[in-house]
Amino acid sequence: MKNFTLFVLALFGFGLFASAQKVSGVVKGTLQDSLSASALGDATVSVMHLPDSSLVSFTLTNNNGYFEIKNLDPGDYAVASSFVGLRSFKRKFTISAANPVEDFGLIKLQRSDKLMDEVIISETPVKVSGDTISYKADAFKTKPNATVEDLLKKLPGVQVDKDGTVKAQGESVQKVYVDGKEFFNNDPKLATKNLTADMVDRVEVYDDMSEQAKFNGIDDGSRSKAINLKLKKDKKKGIFGKAYASYGTEQRYDAGLTANYFKGATQANVIAKSNNTNNIGFTVSDMIGMFSNSGGGMMGGGNFGGNGGGMNIMSMGGRGGGNVGGFSLGSTNGGGITTSSQAGLNYRDTWSKHFDVNGSYFYNYAQKENTYTSLQQNFASDSTITTADNTYSRSRNYNSRANLNIIYSIDSFNSVIYQPNVSIQKSDTYSDDSLMKSSSNGKVLNQGRTVNNNTGDGYNWSNNLLWRRRFRKPGRTFSAALTNTWSNNDRTGYTLNQLSRLQSDQMSQTKSNTNNYALSLSYTEAIARDKILEFNYNHTDNRSTSDRSTFYKNFATNKYEILDTAQSSYFESSNLFDRFGTNLRVVKKKYNYQLGFAAQQTNLESNNVSKKSFVTQKSWNYFPTASFNYQFQRSRSLRFSYRGRTNQPSATQLQDVENRDNSLNIYRGNPDLKQEFSHSLMLSYNFFDIIKFRNLFAFLTYNVTENKIANSIVYLPNGGQYTRPVNLSGIYNVSGNINFGLPIKHLQGGNFNTNTRVSYSQDASLVNNVKNFTRNLSATEDLRLSYNYKEKLDMGLSASVTYNQVRNTVQKSTNSAYYTHVYSADITYTLPKDFILATDVDYTFNTGLASGYNQNYAIWNGSLAKQVFKNKRGEFKASVYDILNQNKSVYRTVDGPNIQDIRNSTLKRFFMLTFTYKISRMGGRTMPPMMERATKGIRF
């Protein structure tokens, strides 16, 4: 491992040394209007390689019309300039040791009758407009057959984690659009992992808002980071995609198909894949949808209820390395081996000038097996309970979801948007856990075995209907949105306890239903040329029921028929909200701001029918909001926002009944819980120098919560714990993120990026009725160097160091600090005869964890591919994963006064052979048969 790291560093250093020895060419000149003899400032000047005309560099002229582009390698080039209303200029030149400087002197551009003439100028690699940064995809070289995910890794200010999660300007990307339209219901990974980089013309990164905010210009707080992939024109007519199949040792396999059809406004996409190499390829929320409720709507803020509380778990620690070719040998804290299959269809079209439609269907299945060990320490005020676990677990999850988005433009003043969504889920899990609990003095409190077997199924159905009306008077609008959601979940669980201090065999059945309705109204009026006033009203009605029955086993009949009334109940809850608000938005040339205020009446009712207990809570809440945006110049901006919001306790948290599914972690709800109220402040600064390619993105957030729904924990004599939710104060967190990037001056094609993240939080809990504050400090520094040499070499080096500190006020002796180090290198090199060599390595080590959990390991992968057939449509590849056979998954979680170190089973070394075939029929007249049948007859 040491020798390999030295080799990679030496290779990178050799590139720097060679760069320092080569000729550094310069091209310069001055642009002038031939008729007026005036200098042409801010004209675009580009330098392109010959003969392929690929962009090398670009700049803008200064106020005197002067330009200068440096650091050109020896070779043949063309320089081209453009200015609106003038004919473009294009000249060839050569850089060599004998001619390192090309000075064109005074260049006079002639007037043109056309806005643009025939000379084609390469587009600017980066454009900045407001909060949108647009990247020219071809300006960022990627390896052959690269995906969109590979392209995003090259963009300044964008990071891609090992699991495929995309972050832009320090924030997680929630949506990925294709040509401004939804792609598979905006699942980011389905777009980034299945679309190819050569399809993309530009990548736009921006802050997305709700449909209502886009319509009336009033920011409703529903912002999220989004990416829009603008496709190349020649990729918008025809059929293209790929099919691949892999098989290897240890019976590993991976096969899939992606096919895309474009013709005018019509688009259809098919995705199908199956593997047992941990390559899930979709958002994990698909697998847990049956345990969550959806709400809200297109107008933003439609649902003022929500499900609150629960434990605050912070994950720390290692990650199990690389993913050459898309295989994921491990993850931050998942572990185990996953077999998964997915299939989906995405369709969008413009049926007429009135109707625009897009929709998708997606099915996925995942089975995961894991064997893990853990060491957990529970710190009470006067003692420590240590739990050692050895567990085998297996889970199977099925999920189907379908969504539709129909936009009906009635006329130039009225439009209707209808969005129905449905999802169906089914799951079953099994775990066999051997454990031992001991006290601080080594006394064994409990030991034995616990077996759990659970099944569940459910569905979610929602409808969102939005009507929007513009009036002839600018700024005057009216909108009305109606949202409803139904969900149903049925779960059955069997628990067998064979512990020294607890013997039981029980079965629990839970049926829960949720019905949510929301009505939102908004009216805006322009009270001045630069001022808009909005009045809004929201009514939300959330109703839920939970029916839980628990039975002990009757060993005489071998049936579960002895009712446990302490763990059985029928519970109803109702949350009604009426909110009245107003907003004022002011827009100036360089800045805009918004001030808002809302008052909300809340009526919470909880009814435990079984125990004949009825609780009512009525309250008024007030929500001030503020935002300010300042545009210093085209590529530099500052943004500030403040928002207050509530969070209601869930039905489970309000239900005054014991849950003993985990006999050593008994949970009981609290009908006296109050709703939370949170204050959130955010300050961000963005800077992007489109000439020097330097970028700086920074943001600071602060959140404080009143009446936080936290946990009261009482430790039991058998080593278990009794948990109830309570309202506590003193909870807050503050976090900051700074991302800085720039090109390496003396290494053309080289870039450097650094990301600094710091967070500090204070959480609270009751431990044996003593209030405990847990203070967490986390600091991470990421460094990355990347280098591209033409289309031959693609190389990256990165280092990440994370420091975590945990402090508890109840038992200060439990305070801890630990580090996680991850160092990575990845290289792709195109050899003669269309061979491609690729390798990557991740070296991870932890310090400060429990004994036996501080691990040092390297994940090294390598592959050799050969491109075949006409236009390189085929590829054979041999790959080895985890060459050193060291893959591990080790991490730490912190939950208040509890610390747990976990080590999972992982994929180990295996070898694979892969064949990939690219599908390409540009300008085709027909869809593939499967797409044609799926969309046949879909017209008004």
N, C-alpha and C positions, 0 to 999 in steps of 0.2 A: 504494500500500500504506500509506504514511504517513497519507494523508488518511482512508483507511478506518478505520485504527486509532483516529485521533483522533475519528472519528464514533462509533465504538462506545464509547469512553471517555466522550465527551460525553453519549451516550444514558444510560449507566449513572449518570453524575454528575447528570443531570437527574432521574433517578428518586430519587436521594438528596436533591436540593434540593426536589423536590416533596413528598417525604415529610416534610421538615423543616417545610414550610409548612402541612400539613394538620392537621385536628383529630385529637388523640390521645385517644381515649375510654377510659374506665375503668368496669368493673363490679365491685362488691364486695358483701360481705355476711358473715353469720355463721350457721353451721348448728348447730342444737341439737335434741336428742331431746325431743319434746313431752311425753313421759310422765315421764322422769327429770330433765329440764332440764339434762342433761349435754352438754358440748360434743362435737361430732362431729369428731374429728381424722382425717386421712387419708381423708376423703370425696372422691370424684371430682366435679369441677365442670367442665362443658364449655360453650363458647360456640359457637353455630352461626349461619351466615348464614340469613336468610329471603329467599325462601320455599323454597330448595333444601335447607335443613338441612345444608349442608356444614360440616365442622368448621373453625373458625377458630383456637381455642386451647383449652387445658385446664390444670388445675392440681389440686393436692391441698390440702385445708384444713390449717392448722397445728394445733397441740395445743389451741388455743382455739376451733377450728371456723371461723376467719376465712379468707376467700379474697379475692383481688384479681387481676383480669386486665386488663392495660394494652394500649396501642397499638392500639385499635380504630378503624377507619375509620368515618366517618359512614355510617349505614345502619340497617337493621332486623335485629335479632338475637333469639335465644332463649337463655336460660341454663338449664341443666339440671344437677341434682345427683343422685347416687345413693349409697346406703349400705345394706349387707346388712341385711335385716330391717325396713327402713323404706320408706315410700312415696317414690317419686321426686318431685322438685320441678322444675317447668318454668314459666318466665315469659317473656313477650315484652318487649322494650324497644327503644328507639331512641337512637342516638348522633347528635348534631348539634352545630352551633356553639353553639346555645342550651342544649343539654343534654349536655355532654361527660362527665358522671359520673352513673352509675346506681347508687344505693346501696339495696340491698334490706333493709338493716338486719338484724334478727334473723329468721331463717327456721326455723320449727319443723317438723320432719319427723314425720309420723304413723306409728304402728306399722302393719305390714302382715302379713296372714296368709300372704301369698305371699312367696317368696324374691325374686321380681322382679315388678313390676306392669307395666301396659301401656305406660307411658311409655318410649320407646326412647332410650337415651343413646348418643351416639357413643362408639366404643371409644377407649381410650387409644392415641395414635399409636405409642408405643414402650413395650414391656414388657421387663424384664430378669429372668431367672430362671437363677441359676447362671451357666454360660458361654454361655447362649443369649440373643440379643437379637432381639426380635420387632418388626417394623415394620408398622403398619397402612398398606396400600398406598394407600388413598384419601386419606390425609393428605398425600401427596406428589404434587402436581399434575404431570401429564406432558402432552406435546403430543398432539394427536389421532392416533389409530392408532399409539400408541407401543408398542414391544416391551418385554419384560421387561428387556432390556439398558438401555433408556432409563429405566425405573423405578429400576434399581439405581444409576444415576448420581446419583439424587436422595437416596439414603439416606446419613445420616451414618456415616462410618467405612468406606464402600464406594467403591472406585474401579474404573473400567473403562478399560483401555488402548485405544489406537487399533485394535489387532488383535482386540479383543473379550475379551481376558483379564480376568477379574474378580478383584479383590483385596479382601479384607475384613480389617480390622484389621492391614493390612500383609502378609498372607499370601495366596498364590494359592489361589483356590477350586478344589478338585479334583473335587467332585461337586455336582450340582444335582438334588434330588429334587422330585417333584410329589406333594403329599399324602403325603409320607413314603415314596413308592415310586420305584424306579429309572425314569428316562426315557431311552430309547435308550442303555442301558448306562452311564448317568451321564456322558455327554459334555456338559460345561457349555454349550458354544456352541450345541448343537442346541436346548437349552431356552431360553437367553436370547435367541437371535436369531429364534426361530420362534413362541414363545408371546407373546400380547399382554398388556399391562399391565392392561387392564380385566378380565382373568380372575382376577387375584390378589387375595385377601383380605388375607393377611399374608405377609411375607417373614421367615423365621427364619434367623439366622446363628449357627452353632455349630461346635464341634470334634467331628467325627465319629470314631467308633472302630470297630474290627472287630466282626463279629457276636459273636465270643466275649467280647470285653470288655464289650459291652452286656449279655450274658447273665449273666456271673458277677461283674461289677463290678471286675475286676482289669485295670488299664491295662497293655496289652502293648506300648505305644509306637507302635502303628499309628494315630496321630492325623493327621487332615487337615481343613482348613477346608472346610465344606460349607454349602449353602443349601437350605432346604426351602421350596417355594412352596405355600402353602395356598390352594386355590381357593375362590372364592365359591360359596355353595350353589346360586345360580341358574345357575352355569356347569357344574354337575355332572350336568345332564340335558339332552341335546340334541346338536346338531351345530353346530360353528362353526369358522371358519378364514378363509382368504383365498386368492384367486388373483390373480396379477399378471403382466403382460407389459410389457417395455420394449424399445424399439429406438431406435438413434441413429446419429449420424455415425460414421465410421470402422468401420462395420458392428458396432458394439457392441450387445449384446443381454443381457437378463436376464429370465428367466421362472421362475415357481415356483407351487407349490400347497402349502398346509398345511391339513389337515382334522383335526378332533378330535371324537371321539364319547365322550360320558359317559352312563352310565345306572347308578345305584347304584354297585356296586363294579367295574363293567365300564368299561374305558377302552381306546380304540383311537386311534392317531395315525398320520397319513400325512404324509410330507414328500417333496417332489420339487422340484428346481430345477436350472437350467442357466444359465450365463453366461460371458462372456469379459471381465469387469470386475474380476478379482481378488477377487471375493466368494466365498471358499472356504466359509465357514460351518460348518466342523467342525474338530475338533482335529487338528493337523498329524501327531500320532503315528499316525493312521490310514494315512498315506502311507509311513511308515517301519517299520511293524510287522514287515515281513519280515526286518528286520535286527536284531531284538531277541528275547530269550527271556523268557517269563513264568514266574513261580514264586510261591511263597508260598501263602497260602490264607486261609480265613475266620477261622482262629484267630489270625492275625497271627504273624509270625516263623517261619512254617513253612519258609521257604526261607532257609537260612543260607549259601547259596552266593552266587550273583550273578556279574555280569560286571564286573570292575574295571578300573581304570586308564584309559589313554587320555590324550589331550591336554587340558589345562585352557585353554579358550579363553574370553576375556572380550570381549564385544561392547561397542563404544562408538559413540556418534555419532548422526547425524541420523535423521530418520524422514520419510517422504514422506506427509504429511498426510491430509486428511479423508475422511469417508465418509458424506456426506449421502445418505440413502436406502439405505444399506447397501453402496455401492460403495467399494472400498478402493483408493485411487490409489497407495498405496505402503505399505511397512512398515519396521520398524526396520532390518532387514538382509536382507530377502528379495529385493526388486527383481524385475525381469522382468514379463512379462504372462502371466497364468494363465487358462486356460479350464477350467472344472470343471463336473461334473454329479454330482448326488447323488439318491438315492431311499432311503426307509426306511419301515419299518412298526414301530410299537411297540404292544404289547398287554399288558394286565394284567387280572386278574379274580380273584374269590374263588369257586371252584367249589362249595365246601361249607364247613362249619365246620371241616373238616380240611385243605382244600387252598387255598393262595394261590399264584398263578402270575403271573409277568410275564416278558416276553421281547421281543426286538427283532431285526430284520434291517436291515442298512444297507449300501448300495453307494455307492462314490464313485469318481470318475475325475478326474484333474487332469493337464493338459498345460501345461508352463511353458516359455517361451522367454525367453532373457536374453542381452544383449550387455553385457559389463562390462569395465572396465579396473581394474587394481590396481597398486599399488606396494608391494613388500614388502622390508623390510630385515632381514637375518639378521646378528646381532651375535656374532662370535666373540671370543675373548680378545684377538686382535691385529689383527683386520680386520673389514670390513663387506662383505657381499655384497648387492647391490641387484638385485631382479628386477622388470622392467616387463612386464606381461601385457596382452594384448588377447584376449578369449575370447568365443566364441559357444557357448551351451549350449542343449540342448533335453532335456526329460525328460517321460516319460509314466508315470503310476502308476495302477494299478487295485487296489481293495481291496474285499473283501466280508467282512462279519463278522456272526455270529449268536450270540446268547447267550440263555440261559434261566435263570430262578431259580424253583425250586419249593420251597415251604415246606409240609411235611406235619406237622401237629400231631396226633400219635398220640392223646394224651390231655393232661390238664392237667400231666403230669409229663415227657412225652417229646415231642421234636420232631426232625425231620430236614430239613436244607436241602441241596438238590442244585443245583449250578451248572455246567452244561456250557457251554463257549465254543469257537467255531471261527472262524478267520479265514484267508482266502486272498488272497495278494498276487501282483501281477505288475508288473514295471517294465522300462523301457528308457531309457537315457540316451545322449546324444551330446554331445561337446564338441570344439571346434577351437580350439587355444590357440597364439598366436604370442607368443614371449617373447624377452627378452634379459637375460642375467645379466652383471653387471659388478662389479669389485672396488672397493676404496676409492680407488685411484689412477686409476679410469676405464677400466682394462683390461677388454675384453670376454672373459668366461670361456666363454660359450656363448650361442648364439642359434639360432632356427629355429622349428619347428612341431611340435606334438604333437597327435595325434588319438586320442580314446578313444571306443569304442562298447561299451556294456555292456547285457546283458539279465539278468533274474533273475525267478525265481518261487519261491514257498514257501507253507507253511501252518503254522498253529499250532493245536493242539487241546489243551484242558485240561479237567479234571474236578475239581470240589471237592465233597466230601461231608462233612457235619458232622452228628454226632448229639449231642444235648444232653439231659441228664437232670437234673431237679430231684428232690430228696427231700423228704419231709414235714418234716424238720428245716430251719428257715430257715437259709440260708447254705451248705447242703451241695449241691454240684453235681458232675457228672462230664460231661466232653466228650471226644469223639474226632473228629479230622478227618483225612481222607485226601485228598491232592492229587497229581495227576499231570499232567505237561505233555509233549507231544511237539511237536517242530518240525522242519521240513525245509526247507532252502534250497538252490537250485541257481542258480549264477551263471556267466555266460560273458562274458569281456571281451576286446576286441581293442584293441591299442595300437600305433600307428604313430609312431615317433620319426624326425623329419627335422631333427636338430640338427647344428650344426657339429662337435660332439665326440661325437656318439652317433647311430648309424643302426641302427634295428632295427624289426622287424615281428613281433609275437608275439600268441598267443592263450592265455588262461588259462581253465580250467574248475575250479570249486570246488563240491563237494557237502558240505554239513554237516548233521549231525543232532544233536538234543539230546533226551534223555529225563531228566525230573526226577520224583522220587517223594518225598513227604514224609508222615510220620505224626506227629501231634501229640496228646498226651494232657494233660488238665488235671483236677485234683481240688481242690475248695475245701471248707473246713470253717470254720464260725463258731466261734471259740474263746472269744468273749465277745460281748456284745450289740453292740459297736461295732468288733469286730475279725474279719477274715477271713484265713485262711491258705490259700495255694495251693501245690500241688506240680505241676510240669509236666515233661514229657519230649517231646523232638523228635528224630526221626530223619529225615535228608535224604540222598538218594542222587542226585547229579547226574552224568550220563554224556553225553559228547559225542564225536563223530568229525568229522574234517575231511579230505577227500580233494581235494588240489589237484594239477592237472597243467598244465604250461606248455609250449607248443610254439612254436618259431620257424618262420617261413614258408620252405618249400622253393621257391625261385623257379623251379626246373626243372620242378616239377609244379604250382606255384601252389597248394600245399596246406600247411596247418600240421601238419607231421608230424615235425619235428626236436625230440625231447624235451630240455628243459632240466632236468637232474636237480637243479641248484642251487635251482630254484624249484618243484620238485615234491616232494610228500611225502604220506604217509598218517599221520594223527595221531589218537591216542585219549587221552582224559583222563577221570578218575574222581575225584569229590570226595564223600567220605562224612563225615557229621557226626552226632554223638550229643551231645545237650545235656540236662543235668539242671538244673532250677532250682526256686527257691521264692520266693514273694512274701508279704509281710505288708501288708495294707491296714487302716488305722485311720480311722474316720469319726466326727468330732465335729460339734457343732452348727455351728460356724463354720469349721472347717477339716478337712481330711483329708490323709493322707499315705500313701505306699507305699514300702517298702524291699524290694529284691530282689537275688538273687545267683544266677548260673548258671555252670556249668562245662561246657565243650564240648571233646570230643575230635575232632580233625580228621585225616583221612587223605587226602592228595592224591597222585594217581598220574598221570603223564604218560608216554605211550609213543609215541615216534616210530618207527613200524614200518619206514619206509623206511630210516632211518639206524640202526636197531637200538639206539636209545637209550631207556633206561627210567629215570625219576626218581621217587623216593618221598619224601614229606615227611609226618611225623607230628608233631602238636603238641597241647598243651592250652592253651585260652584261658579266661579268666575274665571274666564280665560282671556288674559291679555296676550296679544301677539304683536310682534314687530319684526321687520326685516329691512335691511339697507344694503344696496349694491352700488359700488362705485367703480367706474371704468376709467382708470388713469389714462390708458391709451389702448390701442387695439389688442395688445397682448398682455395687459396687466390689469388685474381686477381684485377687488376686495368685497367680501360679503359677510354680513352679520345677521343672525336671526335669533329670536326668542319665541318659545311656545310653551304653553301650559296645557296639561291634559290629565284625564282621569283614567283609572284602571279598576274595573270591578272584580270582586272575588268570584271564582267559578263555583259551579254547583257542588263539585267535590269538596272544595274548601269550606263551603257553608254547611255541608251535611254533617250533622251531629251523630255520627255512627262510626264505630271502629272498623278498620280494615286490617285484617290479620293475614292477608295473602302472603306477606313476608312476616313470619312469626317473630322474627328478631328485629323487625322495624314496623311497629304498629302505628298506624296513622288514624287520626280522628279529626274531623272538620270542626269548624267553629262558627256557629250561626250569628255571633256578635261582631264578625269582621266588618270593618268599614272600607270604603273604597280608597284607593291610593290617589295621590295627586302629585304629579311630577312637573318640575321646571327644567327646561332644556335650553341651553345657550350654545351657539356655534359661531365661530369666527374663522373665515378661510381667506387665503391669499393665493392667487394664481399668477404665475409669470411664465411666459414662453417667448424666447428670443428666436424668431423664425429664421434669422440670418445665421446666427452662431450656433443654433440648435441647443442652447442652454435652456433648462426649464427648472422651475421651482414651484412646488405645490406644498402648501402648509395649511393645517387646520387645527383648531383647538375647540374641544367640547367640554361642557360642564353640565352635569345632571344631578339634581337633588330630589329626593322623594319623601313626601310626608305620608304618614300612616302606611309605610311600606309593609306589605304582607310578607312576613318572615316566619321563621320556625321557632317554636318552643320545644326543646328536647330534654327529656328526663331519662337518664340511664337506669336500666332495670338490673336487679341482682343477677339475672341469668346472662348478662352481657348484652342484652338487646336494648332498644331505645323506644320511647313513646313520644311521638311527634304530633304537635297541633299547630296550625297556623295562627299567628297573632299579628297585631299591628304594632310596629316599632318605628321610632324616629332615629335620626342621625345617620341616614344612609345617603351616600353621595358617591360620585366618581368623576374624575377629570382625566382627559386624555389628549395627547398631542401627537401630530404626525408631520414630519417634514421629508419631502422627497426632492432630491436634487440630481440632475443629470446634465452631462455635457459630452461632446465628442472629444476624443484624445487628439491633441493638436498635431503630434508628429506620427500618428498612426492612422492613415486614411482607412475608414471602415471600422475604426475602433470607437467604442462608447463606454463611458463610465457612469454608473448610477449608484446613489446611496439613499437609503431610506431609514429614518430614525423614528421609532415609536416609543412613547412613554405613557404609561397610565398609572393612576393611583386611585384606589377605591376603598371605601369603608362600608362594610356590611355589618348587620347586627343579627343576633339570635339570643334566645334565652337558653342557657345550659344549666339544668337543675335549678331553674328559677333565678339564676344569676345572669344579668345581662352581659353578653360578650360582644365586643367589637372585633371584627377581623379586618385588618388593614393589609391590602395587597399592593405591592409596588412591582411593576413589570417594565423592563426597558429592553428594547431590541434594536440592534444595529445590523442592517443588511448592506452589503457591498457587492456590486456586480460589474465585471468587465466583459464586454463582448467585442468580437472582432470578426469581420467578414472580408474575405479577399476574393473580389469578383464573384463568380459563382462556384468557386472551387472549395473554399474553406469557410466553415461556420464554427466559431469557437466561443465559449463562454466560461468564465470563472466567477464563482460567487462565494461569499462567506456570510454567515449569519450567527450572531451571538445574542442569546437572550438571558437576562438576569431576572429572577423572580425572588421576591422577599415577602414572607408572610409573618404577620405579627398578630397575636391574640392577647386580649386584655385579661382573660380569665386565668390562664396558666401561661405565664411568660416563658417558662422553660421550654415550651413547645415551639417557640419561634424558630423559623428556618429560612435558609436562603439557598438557592440552587441555580445552576447554570445549564444551558443547553447550547452546544456548538454544532453547527452544520457547515461543512465545507464541500463545495461541489465543483465539478468540471464537466463540460460536455463538448464534444468535437464531432463534426461531420465533415468528411473530406471526399471530394469527387475525384476518383482515379481515372486514368485513361481506360478506354474500351467500355465506358459507361458503368464502371464499378463504383460503389459508394460505401465508404467505410465510416461507421459511426460508433461512438463509445461515450458513456457517461459514468460518473462515479460520484457518490455522496458518502462523505465520512462524518459520522455523528458520534459525539460523546457527551455524557451527562455527568454532572458532579453535584453532590449535596442531597441525593435521594437516599432512600433506605438501603441498608446493606444488601448487596446482591442485585440492586436495580440500577446502579451506576454502570452503564454499558458503553463500550467503545466498539464500533462496528463500521464496516465499509460495504456499500452496495455498489458493485461494479457490473455494468452491462456492456455488451458489445454486439455489433452486427456487421455483416458484409452482404451487400445487395448487388445484383446485376440487372440492369434495365435491358429489356428485349423488345422485339417487334417494332413495327413502323411507328414513328413518333414516340417511341419509348413508352408504349401503352402498357407493357407487361413488366413485372418485376419479380425476380426470385430473391429471397432473402433468407440467410441463416443467422440466427440470433442465439446468444447465450445470456441468460438472466441470472444475476447474483453469482458472478463467476467465482467469487471467493467463498460462497456459501455461508455468509455471515448475517443475513437479514434478520432484523429484530424489530419488535414494536414495544417500546417502553414509554410510559408517560405517567404524569401525576395529576390528580384532581384535588382541588381544595374546596370544601363546602363548610364555611364557617369554622367551627373548632375541629373539623374532621379532615384528615389528610390521608389520601390513598395512593399508593404506588402500584401500578399494574403492568404485567408483562404478558403479552398475547402470543399465540402461535401465529406464524407467518408463512408465506410462500418461500420456499427455498430454491436452490439452483435448479434450472431446467433449460433444455435446449429446444429450439423451435425452427421449423422450416415454414416459410410463408410465400404464397403466390398472390400477387395483386394485379388486377387488370383494370385499366382506366376506360370508362365508357365515355365516348365523345361522338356526338352526331350534331354538330352545330348547323343551324338552319334547317333542322328536320321538320317534317310536316305533321307528324303524328306523335301522340304520346305513346309510351310503353303500354302494352295491353292492360296491365294491372291498373295503371293510373286512369286509362281511358274508361275502363269499366267502373272504377270508383267514382268518377266525376260525370259519367254519362247522364244526360237529362237534367243536370242542375242548371236550370235557366228559368226565368220568369216568362 
